[in-house]
Amino acid sequence: MKKPKQFAKVPPPGTKRKSCSVNRTDRYITIISEEIWGGMYFSRRGLAIHAARDVTPEWISANVRQALDTSEYCRPPIHIPIDGEQLIAMKAASTERRLAFWDEVASTYGYKLREMAWKKTDRVFISWCYELEPDIVVKASKCSISGNYSTWRLDKNEGRVFRVPFAAYDEEIGNTVLKAFAKCQGPGKSTEPLFPVIPTAKNTVANDQSKRQQLSG
């Protein structure tokens, strides 16, 4: 008899949370803190950092923690509308910082335009209901032809959602993010292993024997 599938818990409406995204291509990795209003926006004040792709899990862990720490939940309580003027001002400042950040990424990693810099990324979504849970939730994503990112439905996300304590060991969050990247369906080369597996002597011998058999056949 098959066991029933275990779906991720959905927090109740109005639950305060923090969030960030991690993007990766064959050239770079970025970690970006988010502001949460009616939706999620590039943070005006939170962490936005980039580095060459070959960073360590410890680097990812430290910066994911900082991105979540500096993420802000700005949505008012349920039944209280968002102030329209505040929202307009936030969006303008958020967009200005976002475009400046991606201009810097494009210039640093050899892209002609910022649109080309973000065009071929895999993306991992990270959220933390900090008042309710000690764990953060790390979700792999898929990218459509038009360039929009989304996660899988609850009944289709098995093996694509991960949980790890915010206070985990230094490399644990980073390793969890790398596992999520391995499950992404993105447009570029970013799902290749971050640290290529070095073949062991045993595997090398087995590969040599297989090649000899193919040649002799």
Secondary structure, 3 states (H helix, E strand, C coil): CCCCCCCCCCCCCCCCCEEEEEEECCCEEEEEEEEECCCEEECCCCCEEEEECCCCHHHHHHHHHHHHHHCEECCCCCCCCCCHHHHHHHHHHHHHHHHHHHHHHHHHCCCCCHHHHHHCCEEEEEEECCCCCCEEEEEECEECCCCCEECCCHHHCCCCEEEEECCCCCCHHHHHHHHHHHCCECCCCCCCCCCCCCCCHHHHHHHHHHHHHHHHC
